[in-house]
């Protein structure tokens, strides 16, 4: 089957098998974006998450499926941020800002009242807290 007629998910599976990758780091992420183009970053992330392969923190981004996912990904980005140079810190912040913006958008779309509003609002606040001072996010979780 020609590459153009295969689904992006099938092309991704084939690309990962060819590379025998154990983890998708930023370099492999860029290769996959090029190989699967045109593909949005969010769709590629979703496909990678579904594949079960391990993702580097900046590739995985901020997960908002559950509080456990949110905590795990924000803590991973906190660790990246703490040991990073300025451009990488900016990349970490950019990921959290994008996630915060998606959470804000989701909040606006939810009807009032809706039980999911409280959950999304709390997640939004966690991201704001991370953005306020990423290096103390872990300490803030202890008091939550």
Backbone as a chain_set.jsonl record, in Angstrom:
{"seq": "XXXXXXXXXXXXXXXXXXXXXXXXXXXXXXXXXXXXXXXXXXXXXXXXXXXXXXXXXXXXXXXXXXXXXXXXXXXXXXXXXXXXXXXXXXXXXXXXXXXXXXXXXXXXXXXXXXXXXXXXXXXXXXXXXXXXXXXXXXXXXXXX", "coords": {"N": [[0.859, -1.179, 0.0], [0.604, 2.191, -0.841], [2.323, 4.945, 0.701], [0.812, 7.252, 0.842], [-1.818, 6.377, 0.882], [-2.114, 4.99, 3.213], [-3.218, 5.126, 6.612], [-2.488, 7.759, 8.944], [-1.956, 6.742, 11.469], [-1.172, 4.09, 10.882], [1.093, 4.628, 9.339], [2.641, 5.853, 11.297], [3.01, 3.721, 13.128], [4.559, 2.028, 11.502], [6.822, 3.66, 11.106], [7.819, 3.856, 13.726], [8.404, 1.178, 14.224], [10.413, 0.701, 12.321], [12.439, 2.267, 13.36], [12.841, 1.14, 15.8], [12.412, 2.317, 18.292], [12.636, 3.072, 21.745], [11.814, 5.163, 23.17], [10.227, 8.244, 22.491], [11.923, 10.951, 21.785], [12.755, 14.498, 21.55], [14.126, 14.812, 19.121], [13.376, 12.559, 17.583], [10.667, 13.084, 17.551], [10.549, 15.387, 15.896], [11.43, 14.227, 13.508], [9.327, 12.422, 13.032], [7.187, 14.208, 12.722], [7.94, 15.399, 10.323], [8.018, 13.177, 8.608], [5.35, 12.319, 8.671], [3.957, 14.475, 7.753], [1.358, 16.316, 6.159], [0.652, 16.893, 9.555], [-0.948, 17.605, 12.57], [0.423, 18.793, 15.656], [-0.996, 18.093, 17.962], [-2.603, 15.942, 17.099], [-0.634, 14.081, 16.362], [0.566, 13.706, 18.862], [-1.592, 12.494, 20.198], [-1.811, 10.087, 18.747], [0.694, 8.967, 19.349], [0.478, 8.679, 22.133], [-1.547, 6.793, 22.238], [-0.188, 4.671, 21.153], [1.387, 3.665, 23.144], [4.089, 3.886, 23.494], [6.958, 5.136, 25.237], [7.194, 8.578, 26.065], [9.164, 11.502, 25.835], [9.209, 14.21, 28.21], [8.726, 16.829, 27.005], [7.682, 16.041, 24.606], [5.431, 14.544, 25.267], [3.923, 16.476, 26.562], [1.359, 18.244, 28.387], [-0.852, 16.33, 30.099], [-4.337, 16.085, 30.456], [-6.254, 14.283, 31.11], [-6.784, 12.95, 33.514], [-6.43, 13.75, 37.033], [-4.195, 12.441, 37.971], [-2.678, 12.011, 35.63], [-2.279, 14.677, 34.921], [-0.795, 15.628, 37.127], [1.501, 13.944, 36.954], [2.598, 14.66, 34.423], [3.01, 17.42, 34.683], [4.852, 17.421, 36.787], [6.967, 16.083, 35.543], [7.631, 17.948, 33.591], [8.387, 19.979, 35.298], [10.754, 18.936, 36.362], [12.302, 18.837, 34.025], [12.419, 21.572, 33.485], [13.807, 22.551, 35.717], [16.426, 21.698, 35.332], [17.227, 22.82, 32.978], [18.478, 24.827, 30.204], [17.957, 28.273, 29.179], [16.464, 28.41, 26.622], [15.248, 25.855, 26.61], [13.79, 25.938, 28.965], [11.954, 27.871, 28.223], [10.608, 26.407, 26.258], [9.391, 24.442, 27.86], [7.672, 26.053, 29.401], [6.086, 27.019, 27.329], [4.706, 24.711, 26.564], [3.112, 24.246, 28.855], [1.622, 26.587, 28.924], [0.159, 26.352, 26.536], [-1.403, 24.112, 27.18], [-2.832, 25.139, 29.347], [-4.291, 27.098, 28.033], [-5.901, 25.447, 26.424], [-7.384, 24.209, 28.433], [-8.753, 26.408, 29.467], [-10.306, 27.055, 27.239], [-11.876, 24.735, 27.098], [-13.281, 24.999, 29.486], [-14.863, 27.233, 28.947], [-16.569, 26.19, 27.056], [-18.091, 24.327, 28.379], [-21.333, 23.717, 29.662], [-23.158, 25.595, 32.138], [-24.849, 24.674, 34.97], [-22.325, 22.152, 35.24], [-20.889, 19.144, 36.125], [-18.277, 18.639, 35.369], [-17.056, 21.072, 35.206], [-15.926, 21.95, 37.654], [-13.769, 20.191, 37.9], [-12.229, 20.78, 35.586], [-11.701, 23.457, 36.145], [-10.121, 23.246, 38.446], [-7.923, 21.884, 37.371], [-7.029, 23.815, 35.578], [-6.215, 25.754, 37.431], [-4.062, 24.388, 38.61], [-2.241, 24.427, 36.508], [-1.832, 27.175, 36.225], [-0.594, 27.637, 38.665], [1.77, 26.16, 38.316], [2.905, 27.668, 36.252], [3.327, 30.065, 37.564], [5.493, 29.571, 39.305], [7.515, 27.292, 38.407], [9.463, 25.711, 39.701], [8.662, 25.243, 42.299], [6.41, 23.782, 42.228], [6.015, 21.089, 43.023], [6.099, 21.305, 45.837], [3.822, 22.837, 46.234], [1.821, 21.003, 45.562], [1.811, 19.307, 47.728], [0.413, 20.704, 49.623], [-2.07, 20.877, 48.618]], "CA": [[0.0, 0.0, 0.0], [1.398, 3.413, -0.927], [2.33, 5.724, 1.942], [-0.258, 8.256, 0.842], [-3.132, 5.793, 1.129], [-2.146, 4.466, 4.572], [-3.61, 6.098, 7.627], [-1.358, 8.315, 9.703], [-1.661, 5.805, 12.561], [-0.415, 2.978, 10.305], [2.408, 5.157, 8.965], [3.381, 6.058, 12.54], [3.426, 2.406, 13.611], [5.655, 1.561, 10.648], [7.992, 4.496, 11.377], [8.345, 3.476, 15.039], [8.99, -0.159, 14.086], [11.674, 0.836, 11.575], [13.447, 2.892, 14.216], [12.953, 0.356, 17.027], [12.569, 3.312, 19.353], [12.097, 2.768, 23.071], [11.26, 6.426, 23.654], [10.175, 9.312, 21.492], [12.511, 12.195, 22.291], [12.446, 15.639, 20.688], [14.691, 14.595, 17.781], [12.484, 11.631, 16.883], [9.409, 13.823, 17.385], [10.682, 16.224, 14.695], [11.482, 13.311, 12.363], [7.977, 11.903, 12.804], [6.378, 15.298, 12.175], [8.321, 15.55, 8.919], [7.624, 11.974, 7.869], [3.889, 12.189, 8.604], [3.382, 15.756, 7.326], [0.956, 17.278, 7.189], [0.024, 16.343, 10.754], [-0.899, 18.572, 13.67], [1.145, 18.327, 16.837], [-1.939, 17.446, 18.883], [-3.001, 14.639, 16.563], [0.521, 13.198, 16.478], [0.67, 13.361, 20.292], [-2.663, 11.544, 20.515], [-1.423, 8.799, 18.172], [1.82, 8.442, 20.121], [-0.034, 8.259, 23.439], [-2.291, 5.554, 22.011], [0.752, 3.609, 20.794], [1.952, 3.121, 24.361], [5.531, 4.12, 23.568], [7.329, 6.161, 26.22], [7.402, 9.891, 25.471], [9.916, 12.491, 26.611], [8.261, 15.187, 28.759], [8.333, 17.877, 26.064], [6.894, 15.413, 23.547], [4.124, 14.182, 25.827], [3.167, 17.673, 26.897], [0.571, 18.214, 29.619], [-2.047, 15.485, 29.975], [-5.435, 16.559, 31.286], [-7.29, 13.25, 31.164], [-7.078, 12.733, 34.929], [-5.514, 14.489, 37.903], [-2.943, 11.681, 38.039], [-1.934, 12.346, 34.414], [-1.888, 16.087, 35.014], [0.297, 15.721, 38.106], [2.685, 13.269, 36.426], [3.206, 15.407, 33.317], [3.514, 18.697, 35.191], [6.072, 17.141, 37.549], [8.03, 15.767, 34.573], [8.06, 19.22, 33.01], [9.093, 20.706, 36.357], [12.12, 18.399, 36.401], [12.973, 19.334, 32.811], [12.606, 23.013, 33.663], [14.8, 22.806, 36.763], [17.788, 21.399, 34.879], [17.327, 23.252, 31.586], [18.955, 26.159, 29.838], [16.831, 29.195, 28.955], [15.561, 28.013, 25.53], [14.468, 24.673, 27.003], [12.804, 26.423, 29.944], [10.906, 28.522, 27.433], [9.827, 25.341, 25.627], [8.558, 23.864, 28.918], [6.61, 27.028, 29.696], [5.194, 27.067, 26.169], [3.834, 23.527, 26.649], [2.122, 24.426, 29.923], [0.735, 27.68, 28.496], [-0.763, 25.795, 25.534], [-2.351, 23.256, 27.903], [-3.692, 26.036, 30.124], [-5.224, 27.706, 27.071], [-6.888, 24.418, 26.055], [-8.272, 24.038, 29.583], [-9.62, 27.593, 29.51], [-11.258, 26.897, 26.14], [-12.811, 23.679, 27.501], [-14.143, 25.573, 30.52], [-15.837, 28.13, 28.307], [-17.512, 25.396, 26.27], [-18.946, 23.515, 29.241], [-22.514, 24.43, 30.157], [-23.189, 25.856, 33.566], [-23.895, 23.88, 35.74], [-21.818, 20.904, 34.696], [-19.957, 18.627, 37.132], [-16.902, 18.658, 34.843], [-16.497, 22.427, 35.347], [-15.063, 22.015, 38.843], [-12.549, 19.442, 37.593], [-11.442, 21.568, 34.629], [-11.258, 24.665, 36.838], [-9.006, 22.863, 39.313], [-6.777, 21.603, 36.497], [-6.59, 25.121, 35.105], [-5.485, 26.376, 38.539], [-2.784, 23.692, 38.755], [-1.33, 24.916, 35.464], [-1.471, 28.542, 36.593], [0.372, 27.521, 39.764], [3.039, 25.734, 37.702], [3.455, 28.802, 35.498], [3.752, 31.089, 38.516], [6.844, 29.228, 39.735], [7.624, 25.857, 38.124], [10.37, 24.975, 40.577], [8.044, 24.945, 43.597], [5.126, 23.12, 41.984], [5.943, 19.892, 43.87], [5.758, 21.737, 47.195], [2.421, 23.28, 46.22], [0.959, 19.811, 45.535], [1.72, 18.747, 49.086], [-0.553, 21.467, 50.406], [-3.361, 20.856, 47.912]], "C": [[0.902, 1.237, 0.0], [1.256, 4.214, 0.35], [1.183, 6.721, 1.987], [-1.614, 7.668, 1.168], [-3.233, 5.157, 2.513], [-2.606, 5.556, 5.536], [-2.359, 6.621, 8.325], [-0.971, 7.372, 10.832], [-0.828, 4.635, 12.044], [0.987, 3.436, 9.907], [3.268, 5.393, 10.206], [3.881, 4.732, 13.092], [4.617, 1.887, 12.817], [6.939, 2.347, 10.931], [8.633, 4.115, 12.708], [8.997, 2.095, 14.982], [10.331, -0.097, 13.368], [12.783, 1.357, 12.468], [13.714, 2.092, 15.485], [13.177, 1.26, 18.237], [11.937, 2.831, 20.653], [11.414, 3.986, 23.657], [11.242, 7.404, 22.492], [10.702, 10.578, 22.166], [12.231, 13.309, 21.281], [12.976, 15.455, 19.267], [13.8, 13.658, 16.97], [11.135, 12.282, 16.621], [9.453, 14.659, 16.094], [10.73, 15.36, 13.437], [10.084, 12.806, 12.011], [7.057, 12.978, 12.237], [6.666, 15.479, 10.691], [7.814, 14.377, 8.095], [6.116, 11.872, 7.683], [3.192, 13.462, 8.11], [2.423, 15.544, 6.148], [0.231, 16.571, 8.337], [0.139, 17.392, 11.854], [-0.166, 17.951, 14.851], [0.201, 17.581, 17.783], [-2.36, 16.074, 18.391], [-1.852, 13.642, 16.673], [0.72, 12.781, 17.929], [-0.366, 12.305, 20.671], [-2.303, 10.151, 19.983], [-0.283, 8.162, 18.962], [1.369, 7.943, 21.489], [-0.772, 6.932, 23.312], [-1.359, 4.386, 21.705], [1.364, 2.947, 22.021], [3.458, 3.315, 24.493], [5.811, 5.218, 24.584], [7.641, 7.464, 25.489], [8.221, 10.768, 26.4], [8.936, 13.564, 27.083], [7.816, 16.274, 27.775], [7.561, 17.324, 24.874], [5.503, 15.095, 24.064], [3.278, 15.409, 26.124], [2.431, 17.5, 28.215], [-0.696, 17.422, 29.36], [-3.113, 15.98, 30.939], [-6.563, 15.539, 31.38], [-7.756, 13.0, 32.594], [-6.125, 13.607, 35.748], [-4.168, 13.777, 38.013], [-2.069, 11.986, 36.823], [-1.428, 13.782, 34.462], [-0.7, 16.247, 35.964], [1.586, 15.136, 37.534], [3.368, 14.102, 35.347], [3.711, 16.769, 33.763], [4.788, 18.499, 36.008], [7.243, 16.808, 36.617], [8.546, 17.044, 33.92], [8.777, 20.088, 34.033], [10.545, 20.235, 36.439], [12.921, 18.859, 35.186], [13.367, 20.797, 32.998], [13.76, 23.294, 34.627], [16.229, 22.599, 36.28], [18.08, 21.942, 33.479], [18.012, 24.603, 31.422], [17.732, 27.007, 29.462], [15.926, 28.798, 27.781], [14.684, 26.804, 25.885], [13.436, 25.036, 28.064], [11.636, 27.097, 29.223], [10.017, 27.482, 26.766], [8.903, 24.67, 26.643], [7.385, 24.782, 29.231], [5.593, 27.076, 28.554], [4.216, 25.891, 26.183], [2.736, 23.725, 27.69], [1.149, 25.546, 29.551], [-0.284, 27.165, 27.489], [-1.817, 24.913, 26.204], [-3.334, 24.087, 28.714], [-4.731, 26.682, 29.208], [-6.29, 26.709, 26.618], [-7.878, 24.194, 27.19], [-9.247, 25.207, 29.692], [-10.705, 27.484, 28.434], [-12.318, 25.852, 26.51], [-13.783, 24.191, 28.562], [-15.235, 26.441, 29.909], [-16.907, 27.361, 27.549], [-18.466, 24.582, 27.129], [-20.157, 24.328, 29.695], [-22.431, 24.613, 31.659], [-24.586, 25.528, 34.065], [-23.517, 22.603, 34.988], [-20.78, 20.391, 35.687], [-18.502, 18.643, 36.66], [-16.251, 20.03, 34.999], [-15.527, 22.527, 36.524], [-13.728, 21.314, 38.59], [-11.658, 20.266, 36.667], [-10.913, 22.843, 35.278], [-10.055, 24.361, 37.726], [-7.754, 22.569, 38.489], [-6.173, 22.902, 35.964], [-5.749, 25.816, 36.187], [-4.133, 25.7, 38.78], [-1.777, 24.222, 37.74], [-0.908, 26.36, 35.734], [-0.419, 28.537, 37.706], [1.743, 27.126, 39.215], [3.691, 26.916, 36.993], [3.952, 29.911, 36.415], [5.181, 30.84, 38.98], [7.034, 27.727, 39.573], [8.465, 25.084, 39.125], [9.792, 24.681, 41.958], [6.704, 24.223, 43.441], [4.956, 21.891, 42.875], [5.512, 20.251, 45.285], [4.294, 22.171, 47.256], [1.451, 22.093, 46.228], [0.794, 19.217, 46.918], [0.668, 19.437, 49.929], [-1.937, 21.468, 49.782], [-4.296, 19.829, 48.498]], "O": [[1.86, 1.306, 0.77], [0.215, 4.18, 1.007], [0.643, 7.002, 3.057], [-2.483, 8.374, 1.679], [-4.333, 4.816, 2.948], [-2.404, 6.747, 5.297], [-1.304, 5.987, 8.291], [0.214, 7.215, 11.126], [0.129, 4.227, 12.703], [1.96, 2.71, 10.114], [4.477, 5.164, 10.179], [5.044, 4.62, 13.482], [5.574, 1.367, 13.392], [8.022, 1.764, 10.988], [9.859, 4.057, 12.809], [10.026, 1.868, 15.619], [11.281, -0.771, 13.766], [13.934, 0.939, 12.347], [14.705, 2.337, 16.173], [14.026, 0.99, 19.087], [10.847, 2.26, 20.658], [10.55, 3.872, 24.526], [12.12, 7.392, 21.629], [10.03, 11.189, 22.996], [11.552, 13.088, 20.278], [12.339, 15.895, 18.309], [13.504, 13.929, 15.806], [10.527, 12.051, 15.576], [8.511, 14.638, 15.301], [10.141, 15.716, 12.416], [9.705, 12.767, 10.84], [6.235, 12.692, 11.367], [5.75, 15.687, 9.895], [7.249, 14.562, 7.017], [5.651, 11.39, 6.65], [1.963, 13.51, 8.057], [2.655, 14.711, 5.272], [-0.674, 15.765, 8.121], [1.197, 17.992, 12.044], [-0.146, 16.731, 15.015], [0.572, 16.548, 18.34], [-2.464, 15.138, 19.184], [-2.068, 12.486, 17.036], [1.013, 11.616, 18.198], [-0.058, 11.343, 21.375], [-2.472, 9.153, 20.684], [-0.295, 6.957, 19.214], [1.828, 6.899, 21.952], [-0.644, 6.055, 24.167], [-1.705, 3.234, 21.968], [1.809, 1.801, 21.954], [4.04, 2.94, 25.511], [4.998, 6.123, 24.77], [8.27, 7.459, 24.43], [8.0, 10.777, 27.611], [7.927, 13.804, 26.42], [6.631, 16.603, 27.726], [6.854, 18.073, 24.201], [4.509, 15.346, 23.383], [2.059, 15.386, 25.958], [2.836, 16.702, 29.06], [-1.512, 17.788, 28.513], [-2.825, 16.261, 32.103], [-7.699, 15.893, 31.695], [-8.949, 12.857, 32.859], [-5.143, 14.133, 35.225], [-3.126, 14.422, 38.132], [-0.863, 12.194, 36.96], [-0.289, 14.063, 34.09], [0.278, 16.921, 35.639], [2.643, 15.76, 37.619], [4.591, 14.237, 35.356], [4.739, 17.233, 33.271], [5.705, 19.316, 35.932], [8.378, 17.207, 36.877], [9.75, 17.205, 33.72], [9.677, 20.851, 33.679], [11.458, 21.051, 36.571], [14.088, 19.228, 35.313], [14.493, 21.199, 32.707], [14.587, 24.171, 34.378], [17.148, 23.255, 36.77], [19.077, 21.562, 32.864], [18.11, 25.399, 32.355], [16.608, 26.505, 29.434], [14.705, 28.846, 27.933], [13.516, 26.746, 25.502], [12.329, 24.498, 28.062], [10.474, 26.905, 29.584], [8.799, 27.654, 26.713], [7.755, 24.361, 26.324], [6.241, 24.335, 29.315], [4.387, 27.162, 28.789], [3.04, 26.051, 25.854], [1.572, 23.41, 27.441], [-0.041, 25.443, 29.846], [-1.465, 27.504, 27.575], [-2.991, 24.962, 25.837], [-4.525, 23.78, 28.763], [-5.903, 26.797, 29.567], [-7.452, 27.078, 26.447], [-9.071, 24.011, 26.95], [-10.429, 25.012, 29.975], [-11.872, 27.783, 28.685], [-13.507, 26.054, 26.268], [-14.967, 23.856, 28.539], [-16.394, 26.377, 30.318], [-18.034, 27.836, 27.417], [-19.535, 24.187, 26.664], [-20.021, 25.493, 30.069], [-21.728, 23.882, 32.356], [-25.511, 26.147, 33.539], [-24.301, 22.061, 34.209], [-19.872, 21.135, 36.057], [-17.589, 18.657, 37.486], [-15.027, 20.144, 34.933], [-14.449, 23.111, 36.408], [-12.679, 21.794, 39.021], [-10.467, 20.432, 36.933], [-9.793, 23.263, 34.99], [-9.088, 25.122, 37.756], [-6.651, 22.962, 38.869], [-4.953, 23.057, 35.911], [-4.702, 26.393, 35.893], [-3.16, 26.374, 39.119], [-0.61, 24.439, 38.064], [0.243, 26.726, 35.498], [0.522, 29.331, 37.689], [2.76, 27.697, 39.61], [4.896, 27.136, 37.124], [4.9, 30.619, 36.075], [5.989, 31.767, 39.046], [6.748, 26.964, 40.496], [8.197, 23.908, 39.371], [10.398, 23.927, 42.718], [5.956, 24.073, 44.407], [3.876, 21.67, 43.424], [4.658, 19.582, 45.867], [3.607, 21.894, 48.239], [0.382, 22.171, 46.833], [-0.265, 18.677, 47.239], [0.096, 18.837, 50.839], [-2.879, 22.007, 50.364], [-5.422, 19.679, 48.025]]}, "num_chains": 1, "name": "protein.A"}
